[in-house]
């Protein structure tokens, strides 16, 4: 007599992202998955703009959040910050009074380096620049957990204010994350 055992598998959702790789192209899995956003072309016209860039499902540990300027930003790009929006509440990821990024050039970067009470850090390539953890920090980025609100879209948004009519420029945002719940993932919007 032959008996069979039935084994059930639960598949996690697929994610369009990748692991960082070392110089031998071997995946570095301890840092999490890195996901780029779609290109965010800035079009605000004398207003405050809140643009969804990533959608969260389940619970994730975000190990890093940053953006790279791909096209020079407009002359009046102020109060830049990231927030979590669950369509009812908006929770600051970085300080909501923001950082002025007016006229920064392609190749410059912005990063979440401190706690939510700290403004995002601008790494302007107008001159050579380095940024490193303080003696109290253990990593460069400031990690945090993000949880999707039940029954509602939960997004990471990039927010800024402009007095340009209209503004210009483009960014690509990046998030490095590790799933915490079985359905934990992030997708680019």
N, C-alpha and C positions, 0 to 999 in steps of 0.2 A: 504494500500500500504506500502511495506517495502522498505526502501532505505538503501543502503550500502555505506560506505565511504571507499575509497581505500587509504591505508597508505603505503608509500614507506619507506623502511629502507635501509640505507647504512651500510654495515658491514665493520668493520675495519679488517685488516689482523690478523691472529692468530700469536702469538709470543710464542716461547718455552722459557719461563722465569717465574719468580715468584716475588711476593712481599716479602719483609722481614716480619718476624712475631715476635710478642712480646712473653713473657714467657707463655702466655696462648694460643699460636699458632694462635692468631688473626692477620690477615694481616695488615701491616702498609702501607697504601696506599699513605700517604703524601710524602714519600721519593722516590716514583717511583718504577719501575720494575727492578729487578736485574737479569742480564743474564750472565752466565758463558760462556767462549769460549771453544772450543775444546782444548784438551791438545796440547800445542805447544812444540814439541820435537825439540831441537836446533841441527842443523846439518851443520852449516856454516863451510867452509873449507878455512881458511886464506883469508877471504873476508868480505865485508859488506853485511848484509842480511836485506831485507825489507819484512816482512811476514804479509799479510792481516789476521786480526783476527776477525773483525766485519764488516758487510755491513750495510750502512745506507740507509733508504728509507724516503723520505719526509724531514721534519724538526723535530728534537728532541732536548730536553734539556738534556744534559748529566750532571747528578748530582754527579757522581763519576766514576773514572777510576782507576783500580788497578790490580795488578797481585800477585800471590803467587807462590813461587818456590816450585815445587813438586819433583824435582830431582836436586841435587847439580849442579851448573853451572860450565862450563869449566874454566880453569885457566886464560884465556885471553878473557874476555867478557867485552868490553868497548863501549863507545859512545851509550849507550842504551837510546832510547827515543820513544815517540809515535807521529804519524803524521796522517793527513787526506790526502788521495790520491784520486783524482777524475780522474785519468788516464791521466791528462794533467798537473795539478798543484799539488804540495805537500805543505800542510799547516801544520806548526808545531803545535802540541798540547802541547808538552813540548820542552824545549831547544834542538836543533838538534846537539849540541856538546856532549850532553848526559851525562850519569852517568856511572862510572865504577862499574860493578857487578861481577868482576872476582872472581870465586871460592866461591860465597855465597852459603850457605847451604839450603837444603829443609826446608821450614817453614818460610824463610825470605819473605819479601813483598816489592813491589815497588808501589808508589802511585803518582798520579797527584795531587799535593797539592797547587801549585801556578799558576800564570799566564803562558801563553805560552812561555814567555821569561825566565821562571825558569826551571831548570833541574828537572826531576822526582826525587822523594825522595826515598832513599834506607833505608829500615828498616831491618838491618842485625841482624839475631838472634844469632850472635857470642857472644853477651852479652844481658842482659835485655835491652829493649829499649821502650821508649814511644815517641809518636809524637802527638802534639796537635795544634789547631789553634793558630795563633798569636793574639794579641789584636786587630789587624785590620781585621781579618777574622771572618766571622760569622758562617762558617761551616768548617769541617775538609777538605773536598774535594773542589776543585776549579771548580764550575759549568761553563758550556759554551753551546752555541747553535751550532749544526752541521746541515748543509743543504746538501742534495744530489744534485749533478750536474745533470741537465736535460739531459737525453739521455746517461748517462755514469755511470758505476759502481763507487760508492763512498765508500771507505773503511777506517777503522781505521787500521793502520799498526803498528807493533812493529818492531823497527829497532835496529840493533846492529852491532858491528864490532868485529871480532875475528882474532887472529893470530894462533889459534889452528888448527891442521890439522888432523881430524876435531875437532870441539868443541863438548860439550856434555851438558846435562841438559834439564830440562823441566819446563814450566810455565803454569798456568791456569790464564787467564785474566778475569776480571769481569768489567761490565759496569752497572751503575744504571742510568735509564733514564725515562723521561716522554715525551710522544708524544706531539708535538706542532701543527703540521698540521694533518688533518684527516687521512693521510696515513703514518704518522710518526711512524717508528719502526726501530729496530736494530735486525739483525740476526747474529748468530755465523757462522764463516766460517771454 
